[in-house]
Amino acid sequence: MSTEPSGFSYSLSTLQQRAEEVLGHAREKGCTGCEVEVSEAFGFSVGVRCGEIETIEHNRDKSIGVTVYCGQRKGQASTSDFSSAALRDTVEAARNIARFTAEDGCAGLPEAELLATDFPGLDLYHPWLLPVEDAVEMARRMESAAFGTSPEIRNSEGASVSTQQSQFVFANSLGFMGGYPSSRHDLFCAVIAGENEGMQRDDWYSTHRNAIELESPEAVGVRAAQRAVARLRSRRIKTGQAPVLFEAPVAASLLGHLVHALSGGALYRKSSFLLDHLGRSIFPPFVRVSERPHLARGLASAPFDGEGVATHDRAVVEGGVLQGYFLSVYSARKLGMCSTGNAGGSHNLILEPGEQDFEGLLKLMGRGLLVTELLGQGVNIVNGDYSRGAAGFWVEDGQIAHPVEEITIAGNLREMFGGVLAVGRDVLVRGSKQTGSLLIGRMTVGGA
């Protein structure tokens, strides 16, 4: 499989030239600082439902985003036109916006010593030379495998195949310039199982930088079907207190809430339940959360963040104790701290797995709720209150007893984090946050 850039309308060197041109216009206009990102992306996705082609979508986009500083006044503008006249006009538009904004003592480019100077090869670019016809056939195979798994699979919400390539260059007036191409490919299938009048839906997907690492279309279809069938004959349960096991795919959302609570914006606005918790225990002592931005082929790997600040491996939580926040240059200045290289988000945040596999976690829980799907957005980062709709399975004597639906789970994130009993080794890599299944000692389960 080729790893040479292919299919792009512009070379990486052309993107660099456009970036240099923008920086030159900003200097001519008397701006004290400038940042520019030049990007291009393309790809396609196909969707099949019940064996028939439902969608074929191609995308090709390009953009130049410009940020200028006039002293401590900031202006931003963007364009999809790469002509010299358009670049000059975009810089002028950003400068005009800056002239009418209020001064902000925290605005400005990063300190030069924070900028990345080393650009390790992270193996992020693996183009998939996949003809549309072959993608359609893969989607059909995926869906066919789902239907062939059980006669209880009655309908399909569709199977899809997607492949995307992108490249960008980021530069600023301090002399920083960096960029690279990347790729991402996805398989997805969602089906409906039925028995008498009861119907249940579930899905499965696989995503990677390199298509070779994707699960097979048949495996994705079978997994989606098995999950849908397993949910048949779901019932409600009585309201009460119980341990809750978050299956790995949904457990990653808890790491997302952690990042949100530890992000600079929430902290300097004093709108986080983890305000002033640096150096304090927020998890049990066995919990370790690390950020690994330089993982080869990582879905959130990057040698520098959205401001050109170098990224580094670090422990966010060590021995249950909070070690660091997620800060951009601006939010760090607001807090009187230093950027952590997280402008744009976290980079491969990993909750270190424990020794138990999934079955071991079920046995450890004994009796409680296994959550496989979360619904709604009932999370308050200001005070940590957590309440969401859920579906999954009731567990008795360490074994799945029956599926459940139309329930809610509620608690407080501070107590949930502190009440983690175990982290599974069934890690599922799907995005910027990685964890195995997560067992929490007690939550309120709302049912009948």
C-alpha positions in Angstrom: 0.0 0.0 0.0 1.5 3.3 -1.1 2.4 5.9 1.6 3.3 8.6 -0.9 0.9 11.6 -1.0 -1.5 11.0 -3.9 -4.7 12.6 -5.0 -4.0 16.0 -3.5 -4.5 19.0 -5.7 -1.5 20.7 -4.1 1.9 19.6 -3.0 2.9 20.2 0.6 5.5 22.6 -0.6 2.8 24.6 -2.3 0.9 24.8 1.0 4.1 26.1 2.6 4.4 28.8 -0.1 0.8 29.9 0.5 1.6 30.1 4.3 4.7 32.2 3.7 2.7 34.5 1.4 0.2 35.1 4.2 2.9 35.8 6.7 4.5 38.3 4.3 1.2 40.1 3.8 0.8 40.4 7.6 4.2 41.9 8.0 3.5 44.4 5.2 0.3 45.4 7.0 2.2 46.1 10.2 0.7 43.2 12.2 2.8 42.3 15.3 2.1 38.6 14.9 0.4 36.1 12.6 -0.6 32.5 12.5 -1.8 30.7 9.4 -3.1 27.2 8.6 -3.4 25.9 5.1 -5.2 22.7 4.6 -6.7 20.3 2.0 -8.8 17.2 2.4 -10.6 14.8 0.1 -12.2 11.4 0.2 -15.5 9.6 -0.3 -18.0 7.4 1.5 -20.5 4.9 0.2 -23.7 3.7 2.0 -25.7 0.5 1.2 -29.0 -0.4 2.7 -30.7 -3.8 2.2 -28.2 -4.5 -0.6 -29.0 -1.3 -2.6 -26.8 1.7 -2.9 -28.2 4.5 -0.8 -25.4 7.1 -1.0 -22.1 7.8 -2.8 -20.6 11.0 -1.5 -17.3 12.6 -2.6 -15.7 15.5 -0.8 -12.8 17.8 -1.6 -12.1 20.9 0.5 -9.4 23.4 1.1 -9.0 26.3 3.4 -6.7 29.0 4.7 -7.3 30.3 8.2 -5.5 33.4 9.3 -5.1 34.9 12.8 -3.3 38.3 13.2 -2.3 40.2 16.3 -2.1 44.0 16.4 -0.5 44.4 19.8 -2.9 42.5 22.0 -5.8 42.8 19.7 -6.7 39.7 17.7 -8.5 39.2 14.4 -9.4 36.0 12.4 -10.5 35.4 8.9 -10.5 32.5 6.4 -10.9 31.7 2.8 -11.1 28.8 0.4 -9.5 30.8 -2.4 -5.8 30.2 -2.7 -5.1 33.1 -5.1 -2.6 35.8 -4.1 -5.4 38.4 -4.2 -7.6 36.4 -1.9 -4.7 35.8 0.6 -4.0 39.5 0.7 -7.8 40.3 1.2 -8.0 37.7 4.0 -5.1 39.1 5.9 -6.7 42.6 5.5 -10.0 41.3 6.8 -8.4 39.7 9.9 -6.5 43.0 10.5 -9.7 45.0 10.3 -11.4 42.7 12.8 -8.4 43.1 15.1 -8.6 46.9 15.0 -12.1 46.8 16.5 -11.6 44.1 19.2 -10.8 44.9 22.8 -7.2 44.4 24.0 -6.6 41.2 25.8 -3.5 40.8 27.9 -3.4 37.1 27.3 -3.6 37.3 23.5 -0.6 36.6 21.3 1.7 34.0 19.8 3.2 31.2 22.0 6.6 31.8 23.6 9.2 30.8 21.0 10.8 28.2 23.3 7.5 26.3 23.4 7.3 25.7 19.7 8.1 22.3 18.2 11.6 21.9 16.7 11.5 18.1 16.3 9.0 16.5 14.0 9.1 12.7 14.5 7.6 10.5 11.8 4.3 9.2 13.3 3.2 7.0 10.3 -0.1 8.8 10.0 -0.5 8.7 6.2 -1.8 5.5 4.5 -3.9 6.3 1.4 -6.4 3.6 0.5 -6.5 3.3 -3.3 -10.1 1.9 -3.2 -12.3 2.1 -6.2 -15.9 3.2 -5.4 -17.2 -0.1 -6.9 -15.0 -2.1 -4.5 -16.2 0.1 -1.5 -19.8 -0.6 -2.5 -19.1 -4.4 -2.6 -17.4 -4.2 0.8 -20.5 -2.5 2.3 -22.7 -5.2 0.7 -20.5 -7.9 2.2 -20.7 -6.2 5.6 -24.5 -6.0 5.5 -24.9 -9.5 4.1 -22.8 -10.9 6.9 -25.0 -9.2 9.4 -28.2 -10.7 7.9 -26.6 -14.1 7.7 -25.7 -14.1 11.4 -29.3 -14.7 12.6 -32.8 -15.0 11.2 -33.8 -12.5 13.9 -32.0 -9.7 11.9 -35.0 -8.2 10.2 -33.8 -4.9 8.8 -30.8 -2.7 8.2 -30.0 0.9 8.9 -27.2 0.5 6.4 -23.5 -0.3 6.0 -20.9 2.2 5.0 -17.3 2.5 3.9 -15.4 5.8 4.1 -11.8 6.8 3.2 -10.4 10.3 3.9 -7.0 11.9 3.3 -5.9 15.3 4.4 -2.8 17.5 4.7 -2.0 20.8 6.3 0.7 23.3 7.0 0.7 25.5 10.1 3.1 28.5 10.4 3.6 31.6 12.4 5.6 34.8 12.3 8.1 33.5 14.9 9.5 31.3 12.2 7.6 28.1 13.0 6.4 26.0 10.1 5.2 22.4 10.2 2.7 20.1 8.6 2.1 16.6 7.2 -0.5 14.4 5.5 -2.7 12.0 7.3 -5.5 9.4 6.6 -8.4 7.8 8.3 -10.6 5.0 7.1 -13.9 3.6 8.5 -16.3 0.6 8.2 -19.7 0.9 9.9 -22.8 -1.3 10.1 -26.2 -0.9 11.9 -28.9 -3.5 11.9 -32.3 -4.1 13.5 -33.2 -7.4 15.2 -36.9 -8.4 15.7 -38.9 -10.9 17.6 -42.7 -10.8 17.4 -43.4 -7.1 18.1 -40.1 -6.3 19.8 -37.3 -4.7 17.8 -33.8 -3.7 18.9 -31.0 -1.8 17.0 -27.3 -1.9 17.4 -24.1 -1.2 15.4 -20.4 -1.7 15.2 -17.6 0.1 13.5 -13.9 -0.1 12.9 -11.6 2.9 12.2 -7.8 3.2 11.6 -5.2 5.3 9.8 -4.2 2.2 7.8 -6.9 0.2 6.1 -4.9 -3.0 6.6 -5.7 -2.7 10.3 -9.4 -2.5 9.9 -11.6 -5.4 10.9 -12.9 -7.3 8.0 -16.3 -6.2 6.6 -17.8 -9.5 7.6 -16.5 -9.2 11.2 -18.0 -5.7 11.5 -21.4 -7.0 10.2 -21.4 -10.0 12.4 -20.6 -8.0 15.5 -23.3 -5.5 14.8 -25.8 -8.3 14.3 -24.8 -10.1 17.5 -25.2 -7.0 19.5 -28.6 -6.3 18.1 -29.8 -9.8 18.7 -28.5 -9.9 22.3 -30.7 -6.9 23.1 -34.0 -8.7 22.2 -36.4 -9.3 25.0 -35.1 -6.3 26.9 -37.0 -5.3 30.0 -37.0 -2.5 32.6 -35.5 -2.9 36.1 -36.4 -1.5 39.4 -34.9 1.8 40.6 -32.1 1.4 43.1 -28.3 1.6 43.8 -26.0 -0.8 41.9 -22.5 -1.2 40.6 -22.2 -0.1 37.0 -19.8 -1.6 34.4 -19.3 0.8 31.4 -18.4 -1.3 28.3 -15.2 -0.1 26.7 -16.9 1.8 23.8 -18.9 3.9 26.2 -16.3 4.1 28.9 -14.2 6.4 26.7 -16.9 9.0 27.1 -16.0 9.3 30.8 -12.4 10.2 29.7 -14.0 12.8 27.5 -15.7 14.4 30.6 -12.4 14.3 32.4 -10.7 16.2 29.6 -13.6 18.8 29.5 -13.3 19.3 33.3 -9.5 19.8 33.0 -9.5 22.0 30.0 -8.2 25.5 30.3 -11.4 27.2 29.2 -13.5 25.5 31.9 -10.8 26.2 34.6 -10.2 29.9 34.0 -14.0 30.5 33.8 -14.3 28.6 37.1 -16.9 26.3 35.6 -15.3 22.9 36.4 -16.0 20.5 39.3 -12.2 19.8 39.2 -11.2 23.4 39.8 -8.1 23.7 42.0 -7.6 19.9 42.1 -4.0 19.8 40.8 -2.0 17.6 43.1 -5.1 16.1 44.7 -6.5 12.5 44.4 -9.4 12.3 42.0 -9.1 8.5 41.3 -8.1 5.5 43.4 -4.4 4.9 43.7 -4.2 2.2 41.0 -5.5 4.6 38.3 -3.0 6.1 35.8 -4.0 8.3 32.9 -1.3 9.3 30.4 -1.2 11.3 27.2 0.8 9.7 24.4 0.9 12.2 21.4 3.6 10.4 19.5 2.1 6.9 19.1 2.7 5.5 15.6 -0.6 5.6 13.6 -2.4 7.0 16.6 -5.8 8.5 15.8 -4.9 11.6 17.8 -1.1 11.6 17.3 0.6 15.0 16.6 4.1 16.4 17.0 2.6 19.8 17.8 -0.7 21.2 18.7 -3.0 23.8 17.0 -0.6 26.6 17.9 2.7 24.9 17.0 3.5 24.1 20.6 5.5 20.9 21.0 3.6 17.9 22.4 5.1 15.5 24.9 4.3 12.3 26.7 3.1 13.0 30.2 1.1 11.6 33.1 -2.2 13.4 33.6 -3.1 11.2 36.6 -0.5 9.2 38.5 -1.4 7.1 41.5 -4.9 8.5 41.3 -3.4 12.1 41.8 -4.1 14.8 39.2 -0.8 15.9 37.6 -1.8 18.3 34.9 -4.4 20.1 32.9 -5.2 20.5 29.2 -4.1 24.1 28.3 -3.6 26.2 25.2 -1.4 29.2 25.2 -4.3 31.6 25.9 -5.9 29.5 28.7 -2.4 28.9 30.3 -1.8 32.6 30.5 -5.3 33.2 32.0 -4.3 30.7 34.7 -0.7 31.9 35.2 0.6 28.6 33.9 2.4 27.2 30.8 0.7 25.6 27.8 0.6 21.8 27.8 0.4 21.6 24.0 -3.3 20.9 24.0 -4.7 23.6 21.7 -7.2 21.6 19.8 -7.7 18.8 22.4 -6.0 15.8 23.9 -3.6 13.5 22.1 -4.1 9.8 22.7 -5.3 9.9 26.3 -4.9 6.4 27.7 -6.4 5.0 30.9 -3.9 2.3 31.8 -5.6 -1.2 31.7 -5.8 -3.5 34.6 -5.4 -7.3 34.8 -9.1 -8.3 34.4 -10.6 -9.2 31.0 -14.3 -8.4 30.3 -15.5 -11.7 31.9 -13.4 -11.0 34.9 -15.0 -7.6 35.4 -18.4 -9.2 35.2 -17.4 -11.7 38.0 -15.9 -8.9 40.1 -19.1 -6.9 39.8 -21.2 -9.9 40.7 -24.6 -8.2 40.6 -25.2 -4.9 38.7 -25.7 -3.1 35.4 -23.6 -3.5 32.3 -24.0 -0.3 30.1 -23.5 -0.7 26.4 -25.3 2.4 25.2 -25.7 5.9 26.5 -28.4 8.4 25.5 -28.8 12.1 26.1 -26.4 14.8 27.3 -27.2 15.1 31.0 -23.7 15.9 32.2 -22.9 19.1 34.2 -19.2 19.9 34.2 -19.7 22.7 36.6 -20.8 20.6 39.5 -20.1 17.1 38.1 -23.7 15.9 38.1 -24.2 13.0 35.8 -27.5 11.6 34.5 -28.0 9.8 31.2 -30.3 7.4 29.5 -28.8 4.0 29.1 -29.3 0.5 27.8 -27.4 -2.7 28.4 -27.7 -5.9 30.5 -28.4 -6.8 34.0 -25.8 -9.1 35.6 -26.4 -11.7 38.3 -23.7 -13.9 39.9 -21.1 -12.5 37.5 -23.1 -13.6 34.4 -25.3 -11.6 32.0 -28.9 -12.4 33.0 -31.0 -10.4 30.6 -30.9 -7.2 28.5 -32.4 -3.9 29.9 -33.7 -0.8 28.3 -35.5 2.5 29.2 -33.4 3.2 32.2 -31.3 6.0 33.5 -28.0 6.0 35.4 -27.1 8.9 37.7 -24.3 10.0 40.0 -21.6 12.6 40.3 -18.5 12.5 38.2 -16.3 13.3 41.3 -17.8 10.3 43.1 -17.7 8.1 40.0 -14.0 8.8 39.4 -13.2 8.2 43.0 -15.4 5.0 43.0 -13.6 3.2 40.1 -13.1 -0.4 41.2 -11.3 -1.8 38.2 -10.2 -1.0 34.6 -10.4 -3.8 32.1 -7.7 -4.9 29.6 -10.3 -5.1 26.8 -9.1 -1.8 25.3 -10.8 -0.6 22.2 -8.9 1.9 20.1 -11.4 4.2 18.2 -10.3 7.8 18.8 -8.4 10.2 20.9 -9.3 8.4 24.2 -8.5 4.8 25.0 -9.7 2.6 27.9 -11.0 -0.8 28.7 -14.3 -1.4 30.3 -14.7 0.6 33.5 -16.3 -0.7 36.8 -17.8 1.9 39.1 -18.8 0.8 42.6 -22.2 2.5 42.9 -24.6 4.6 40.9 -28.3 5.2 41.0 -30.1 3.1 38.3 -33.5 4.5 37.5 -36.1 2.0 36.0 -39.7 1.1 36.7 
